[in-house]
């Protein structure tokens, strides 16, 4: 009886396994069926896409043409062209030598700078720079003496006029009395107990010689105003580049207060004494340019400067904004040929930069469709599990 029972249990186990795996396909046969299903699904997808091929390279970054346009992603076929020799240096924006006006004190006294006056602040013609008060100083109010002199001159003039009418004094004596009165009257305002010293031009304060509370004598300089029209860019070139200075044609520069690199060619920039080598100062040779000022250029500001020399031909270069820096390496995004919505990241080796474009030595080739604007959007699509707002992966 026990043998029959054990045999029944073994038979039941076999039946259970058989029901669990109703078919006896091998792994190979199973893979074949799965591949067939995928093929059918792929064919179905192709039909849904109107017969267009939808194949992306492994690791490709997808961004539809609609989204690329919406987020400002543009590609440009890479072509060789001219690229200038560049020397990167530092420097400073200075007021033009012929565009400076100094505000001086017209009276002696204690200085109070006007509100908002500081180095680099803008001023308009006629606006006050400082107020000078002579009240409370030893020797009294100088204006009181001027008033007394004016009043005395007025009385003398009134006394001489009837005498001149009667022929008792000459015309020259009367004229001298009138001159003395006018001079005395003019001195009253100049030596008053207090008054504002104003700028005679519109511009930017490039130098301040006094602070609130300082005492100044008549004629002392208070501030220098640099006119807004023309400024000077001073580039400090290391002496080792002295032989390259005669070939410098122009420059691009980025003021410390701005993230934008400015080409001198766009703001009427011109070299001062081109080709001339100025005397070195502390190991640096100054090179000067003049240019029309912009809202981002302030006298006294430091700047990063890219000096532009002779041009080289057949150079591959792309905008600096097209490059993504990661851990000291530079990458560019390239649209995969034949696929409008697929991009790949390329490691590139860079050469010289003029502050606006970067020379490409390796990693890109002529004809590559490089993302020249909107690289950060492609970067976001690459690194984020969530696509840019409005983006869909349903192509």
Secondary structure as a PSIPRED ss2 file (coil, helix, strand):
# PSIPRED VFORMAT (PSIPRED V4.0)

   1 X C   1.000  0.000  0.000
   2 X H   0.000  1.000  0.000
   3 X H   0.000  1.000  0.000
   4 X H   0.000  1.000  0.000
   5 X H   0.000  1.000  0.000
   6 X H   0.000  1.000  0.000
   7 X H   0.000  1.000  0.000
   8 X H   0.000  1.000  0.000
   9 X H   0.000  1.000  0.000
  10 X H   0.000  1.000  0.000
  11 X H   0.000  1.000  0.000
  12 X H   0.000  1.000  0.000
  13 X H   0.000  1.000  0.000
  14 X H   0.000  1.000  0.000
  15 X H   0.000  1.000  0.000
  16 X H   0.000  1.000  0.000
  17 X H   0.000  1.000  0.000
  18 X H   0.000  1.000  0.000
  19 X H   0.000  1.000  0.000
  20 X H   0.000  1.000  0.000
  21 X C   1.000  0.000  0.000
  22 X C   1.000  0.000  0.000
  23 X C   1.000  0.000  0.000
  24 X C   1.000  0.000  0.000
  25 X C   1.000  0.000  0.000
  26 X C   1.000  0.000  0.000
  27 X H   0.000  1.000  0.000
  28 X H   0.000  1.000  0.000
  29 X H   0.000  1.000  0.000
  30 X H   0.000  1.000  0.000
  31 X H   0.000  1.000  0.000
  32 X H   0.000  1.000  0.000
  33 X H   0.000  1.000  0.000
  34 X H   0.000  1.000  0.000
  35 X H   0.000  1.000  0.000
  36 X H   0.000  1.000  0.000
  37 X H   0.000  1.000  0.000
  38 X H   0.000  1.000  0.000
  39 X H   0.000  1.000  0.000
  40 X H   0.000  1.000  0.000
  41 X H   0.000  1.000  0.000
  42 X H   0.000  1.000  0.000
  43 X H   0.000  1.000  0.000
  44 X H   0.000  1.000  0.000
  45 X H   0.000  1.000  0.000
  46 X H   0.000  1.000  0.000
  47 X H   0.000  1.000  0.000
  48 X H   0.000  1.000  0.000
  49 X C   1.000  0.000  0.000
  50 X C   1.000  0.000  0.000
  51 X C   1.000  0.000  0.000
  52 X C   1.000  0.000  0.000
  53 X C   1.000  0.000  0.000
  54 X C   1.000  0.000  0.000
  55 X C   1.000  0.000  0.000
  56 X C   1.000  0.000  0.000
  57 X C   1.000  0.000  0.000
  58 X C   1.000  0.000  0.000
  59 X C   1.000  0.000  0.000
  60 X C   1.000  0.000  0.000
  61 X E   0.000  0.000  1.000
  62 X E   0.000  0.000  1.000
  63 X C   1.000  0.000  0.000
  64 X C   1.000  0.000  0.000
  65 X H   0.000  1.000  0.000
  66 X H   0.000  1.000  0.000
  67 X H   0.000  1.000  0.000
  68 X H   0.000  1.000  0.000
  69 X H   0.000  1.000  0.000
  70 X H   0.000  1.000  0.000
  71 X C   1.000  0.000  0.000
  72 X C   1.000  0.000  0.000
  73 X C   1.000  0.000  0.000
  74 X E   0.000  0.000  1.000
  75 X E   0.000  0.000  1.000
  76 X E   0.000  0.000  1.000
  77 X E   0.000  0.000  1.000
  78 X C   1.000  0.000  0.000
  79 X C   1.000  0.000  0.000
  80 X C   1.000  0.000  0.000
  81 X E   0.000  0.000  1.000
  82 X E   0.000  0.000  1.000
  83 X E   0.000  0.000  1.000
  84 X E   0.000  0.000  1.000
  85 X E   0.000  0.000  1.000
  86 X E   0.000  0.000  1.000
  87 X E   0.000  0.000  1.000
  88 X E   0.000  0.000  1.000
  89 X E   0.000  0.000  1.000
  90 X E   0.000  0.000  1.000
  91 X E   0.000  0.000  1.000
  92 X E   0.000  0.000  1.000
  93 X E   0.000  0.000  1.000
  94 X E   0.000  0.000  1.000
  95 X E   0.000  0.000  1.000
  96 X C   1.000  0.000  0.000
  97 X C   1.000  0.000  0.000
  98 X C   1.000  0.000  0.000
  99 X C   1.000  0.000  0.000
 100 X E   0.000  0.000  1.000
 101 X E   0.000  0.000  1.000
 102 X E   0.000  0.000  1.000
 103 X E   0.000  0.000  1.000
 104 X E   0.000  0.000  1.000
 105 X C   1.000  0.000  0.000
 106 X C   1.000  0.000  0.000
 107 X C   1.000  0.000  0.000
 108 X C   1.000  0.000  0.000
 109 X E   0.000  0.000  1.000
 110 X E   0.000  0.000  1.000
 111 X E   0.000  0.000  1.000
 112 X E   0.000  0.000  1.000
 113 X E   0.000  0.000  1.000
 114 X C   1.000  0.000  0.000
 115 X C   1.000  0.000  0.000
 116 X C   1.000  0.000  0.000
 117 X C   1.000  0.000  0.000
 118 X C   1.000  0.000  0.000
 119 X C   1.000  0.000  0.000
 120 X C   1.000  0.000  0.000
 121 X C   1.000  0.000  0.000
 122 X E   0.000  0.000  1.000
 123 X E   0.000  0.000  1.000
 124 X C   1.000  0.000  0.000
 125 X C   1.000  0.000  0.000
 126 X C   1.000  0.000  0.000
 127 X C   1.000  0.000  0.000
 128 X E   0.000  0.000  1.000
 129 X E   0.000  0.000  1.000
 130 X E   0.000  0.000  1.000
 131 X E   0.000  0.000  1.000
 132 X E   0.000  0.000  1.000
 133 X E   0.000  0.000  1.000
 134 X C   1.000  0.000  0.000
 135 X C   1.000  0.000  0.000
 136 X C   1.000  0.000  0.000
 137 X C   1.000  0.000  0.000
 138 X C   1.000  0.000  0.000
 139 X C   1.000  0.000  0.000
 140 X C   1.000  0.000  0.000
 141 X C   1.000  0.000  0.000
 142 X H   0.000  1.000  0.000
 143 X H   0.000  1.000  0.000
 144 X H   0.000  1.000  0.000
 145 X H   0.000  1.000  0.000
 146 X H   0.000  1.000  0.000
 147 X H   0.000  1.000  0.000
 148 X H   0.000  1.000  0.000
 149 X H   0.000  1.000  0.000
 150 X H   0.000  1.000  0.000
 151 X H   0.000  1.000  0.000
 152 X H   0.000  1.000  0.000
 153 X H   0.000  1.000  0.000
 154 X H   0.000  1.000  0.000
 155 X H   0.000  1.000  0.000
 156 X H   0.000  1.000  0.000
 157 X H   0.000  1.000  0.000
 158 X H   0.000  1.000  0.000
 159 X H   0.000  1.000  0.000
 160 X H   0.000  1.000  0.000
 161 X H   0.000  1.000  0.000
 162 X H   0.000  1.000  0.000
 163 X H   0.000  1.000  0.000
 164 X H   0.000  1.000  0.000
 165 X H   0.000  1.000  0.000
 166 X C   1.000  0.000  0.000
 167 X C   1.000  0.000  0.000
 168 X C   1.000  0.000  0.000
 169 X C   1.000  0.000  0.000
 170 X C   1.000  0.000  0.000
 171 X H   0.000  1.000  0.000
 172 X H   0.000  1.000  0.000
 173 X H   0.000  1.000  0.000
 174 X H   0.000  1.000  0.000
 175 X H   0.000  1.000  0.000
 176 X H   0.000  1.000  0.000
 177 X H   0.000  1.000  0.000
 178 X H   0.000  1.000  0.000
 179 X H   0.000  1.000  0.000
 180 X H   0.000  1.000  0.000
 181 X H   0.000  1.000  0.000
 182 X H   0.000  1.000  0.000
 183 X H   0.000  1.000  0.000
 184 X H   0.000  1.000  0.000
 185 X H   0.000  1.000  0.000
 186 X H   0.000  1.000  0.000
 187 X H   0.000  1.000  0.000
 188 X H   0.000  1.000  0.000
 189 X H   0.000  1.000  0.000
 190 X H   0.000  1.000  0.000
 191 X C   1.000  0.000  0.000
 192 X C   1.000  0.000  0.000
 193 X C   1.000  0.000  0.000
 194 X E   0.000  0.000  1.000
 195 X E   0.000  0.000  1.000
 196 X E   0.000  0.000  1.000
 197 X E   0.000  0.000  1.000
 198 X E   0.000  0.000  1.000
 199 X C   1.000  0.000  0.000
 200 X C   1.000  0.000  0.000
 201 X C   1.000  0.000  0.000
 202 X C   1.000  0.000  0.000
 203 X E   0.000  0.000  1.000
 204 X E   0.000  0.000  1.000
 205 X E   0.000  0.000  1.000
 206 X E   0.000  0.000  1.000
 207 X E   0.000  0.000  1.000
 208 X E   0.000  0.000  1.000
 209 X C   1.000  0.000  0.000
 210 X C   1.000  0.000  0.000
 211 X C   1.000  0.000  0.000
 212 X C   1.000  0.000  0.000
 213 X C   1.000  0.000  0.000
 214 X C   1.000  0.000  0.000
 215 X E   0.000  0.000  1.000
 216 X E   0.000  0.000  1.000
 217 X C   1.000  0.000  0.000
 218 X C   1.000  0.000  0.000
 219 X C   1.000  0.000  0.000
 220 X C   1.000  0.000  0.000
 221 X E   0.000  0.000  1.000
 222 X E   0.000  0.000  1.000
 223 X E   0.000  0.000  1.000
 224 X E   0.000  0.000  1.000
 225 X E   0.000  0.000  1.000
 226 X E   0.000  0.000  1.000
 227 X E   0.000  0.000  1.000
 228 X C   1.000  0.000  0.000
 229 X C   1.000  0.000  0.000
 230 X E   0.000  0.000  1.000
 231 X E   0.000  0.000  1.000
 232 X E   0.000  0.000  1.000
 233 X E   0.000  0.000  1.000
 234 X E   0.000  0.000  1.000
 235 X E   0.000  0.000  1.000
 236 X E   0.000  0.000  1.000
 237 X E   0.000  0.000  1.000
 238 X E   0.000  0.000  1.000
 239 X H   0.000  1.000  0.000
 240 X H   0.000  1.000  0.000
 241 X H   0.000  1.000  0.000
 242 X H   0.000  1.000  0.000
 243 X H   0.000  1.000  0.000
 244 X H   0.000  1.000  0.000
 245 X H   0.000  1.000  0.000
 246 X H   0.000  1.000  0.000
 247 X H   0.000  1.000  0.000
 248 X C   1.000  0.000  0.000
 249 X C   1.000  0.000  0.000
 250 X E   0.000  0.000  1.000
 251 X E   0.000  0.000  1.000
 252 X E   0.000  0.000  1.000
 253 X E   0.000  0.000  1.000
 254 X E   0.000  0.000  1.000
 255 X E   0.000  0.000  1.000
 256 X C   1.000  0.000  0.000
 257 X C   1.000  0.000  0.000
 258 X C   1.000  0.000  0.000
 259 X C   1.000  0.000  0.000
 260 X C   1.000  0.000  0.000
 261 X C   1.000  0.000  0.000
 262 X E   0.000  0.000  1.000
 263 X E   0.000  0.000  1.000
 264 X H   0.000  1.000  0.000
 265 X H   0.000  1.000  0.000
 266 X H   0.000  1.000  0.000
 267 X C   1.000  0.000  0.000
 268 X C   1.000  0.000  0.000
 269 X C   1.000  0.000  0.000
 270 X E   0.000  0.000  1.000
 271 X E   0.000  0.000  1.000
 272 X C   1.000  0.000  0.000
 273 X C   1.000  0.000  0.000
 274 X C   1.000  0.000  0.000
 275 X C   1.000  0.000  0.000
 276 X C   1.000  0.000  0.000
 277 X C   1.000  0.000  0.000
 278 X C   1.000  0.000  0.000
 279 X C   1.000  0.000  0.000
 280 X E   0.000  0.000  1.000
 281 X E   0.000  0.000  1.000
 282 X C   1.000  0.000  0.000
 283 X C   1.000  0.000  0.000
 284 X E   0.000  0.000  1.000
 285 X E   0.000  0.000  1.000
 286 X E   0.000  0.000  1.000
 287 X E   0.000  0.000  1.000
 288 X E   0.000  0.000  1.000
 289 X E   0.000  0.000  1.000
 290 X E   0.000  0.000  1.000
 291 X E   0.000  0.000  1.000
 292 X E   0.000  0.000  1.000
 293 X C   1.000  0.000  0.000
 294 X C   1.000  0.000  0.000
 295 X C   1.000  0.000  0.000
 296 X C   1.000  0.000  0.000
 297 X C   1.000  0.000  0.000
 298 X C   1.000  0.000  0.000
 299 X C   1.000  0.000  0.000
 300 X C   1.000  0.000  0.000
 301 X C   1.000  0.000  0.000
 302 X E   0.000  0.000  1.000
 303 X E   0.000  0.000  1.000
 304 X E   0.000  0.000  1.000
 305 X E   0.000  0.000  1.000
 306 X E   0.000  0.000  1.000
 307 X E   0.000  0.000  1.000
 308 X E   0.000  0.000  1.000
 309 X E   0.000  0.000  1.000
 310 X E   0.000  0.000  1.000
 311 X E   0.000  0.000  1.000
 312 X E   0.000  0.000  1.000
 313 X E   0.000  0.000  1.000
 314 X E   0.000  0.000  1.000
 315 X E   0.000  0.000  1.000
 316 X C   1.000  0.000  0.000
 317 X E   0.000  0.000  1.000
 318 X E   0.000  0.000  1.000
 319 X E   0.000  0.000  1.000
 320 X H   0.000  1.000  0.000
 321 X H   0.000  1.000  0.000
 322 X H   0.000  1.000  0.000
 323 X C   1.000  0.000  0.000
 324 X E   0.000  0.000  1.000
 325 X E   0.000  0.000  1.000
 326 X E   0.000  0.000  1.000
 327 X C   1.000  0.000  0.000
 328 X C   1.000  0.000  0.000
 329 X E   0.000  0.000  1.000
 330 X E   0.000  0.000  1.000
 331 X E   0.000  0.000  1.000
 332 X E   0.000  0.000  1.000
 333 X E   0.000  0.000  1.000
 334 X E   0.000  0.000  1.000
 335 X E   0.000  0.000  1.000
 336 X C   1.000  0.000  0.000
 337 X C   1.000  0.000  0.000
 338 X C   1.000  0.000  0.000
 339 X C   1.000  0.000  0.000
 340 X C   1.000  0.000  0.000
 341 X C   1.000  0.000  0.000
 342 X E   0.000  0.000  1.000
 343 X E   0.000  0.000  1.000
 344 X E   0.000  0.000  1.000
 345 X E   0.000  0.000  1.000
 346 X E   0.000  0.000  1.000
 347 X E   0.000  0.000  1.000
 348 X E   0.000  0.000  1.000
 349 X E   0.000  0.000  1.000
 350 X E   0.000  0.000  1.000
 351 X E   0.000  0.000  1.000
 352 X E   0.000  0.000  1.000
 353 X E   0.000  0.000  1.000
 354 X C   1.000  0.000  0.000
 355 X C   1.000  0.000  0.000
 356 X C   1.000  0.000  0.000
 357 X E   0.000  0.000  1.000
 358 X E   0.000  0.000  1.000
 359 X E   0.000  0.000  1.000
 360 X E   0.000  0.000  1.000
 361 X E   0.000  0.000  1.000
 362 X E   0.000  0.000  1.000
 363 X C   1.000  0.000  0.000
 364 X C   1.000  0.000  0.000
 365 X C   1.000  0.000  0.000
 366 X C   1.000  0.000  0.000
 367 X C   1.000  0.000  0.000
 368 X C   1.000  0.000  0.000
 369 X E   0.000  0.000  1.000
 370 X E   0.000  0.000  1.000
 371 X E   0.000  0.000  1.000
 372 X E   0.000  0.000  1.000
 373 X E   0.000  0.000  1.000
 374 X C   1.000  0.000  0.000
 375 X H   0.000  1.000  0.000
 376 X H   0.000  1.000  0.000
 377 X H   0.000  1.000  0.000
 378 X H   0.000  1.000  0.000
 379 X H   0.000  1.000  0.000
 380 X H   0.000  1.000  0.000
 381 X H   0.000  1.000  0.000
 382 X H   0.000  1.000  0.000
 383 X H   0.000  1.000  0.000
 384 X C   1.000  0.000  0.000
 385 X C   1.000  0.000  0.000
 386 X C   1.000  0.000  0.000
 387 X C   1.000  0.000  0.000
 388 X C   1.000  0.000  0.000
 389 X C   1.000  0.000  0.000
 390 X C   1.000  0.000  0.000
 391 X C   1.000  0.000  0.000
 392 X C   1.000  0.000  0.000
 393 X C   1.000  0.000  0.000
 394 X C   1.000  0.000  0.000
 395 X C   1.000  0.000  0.000
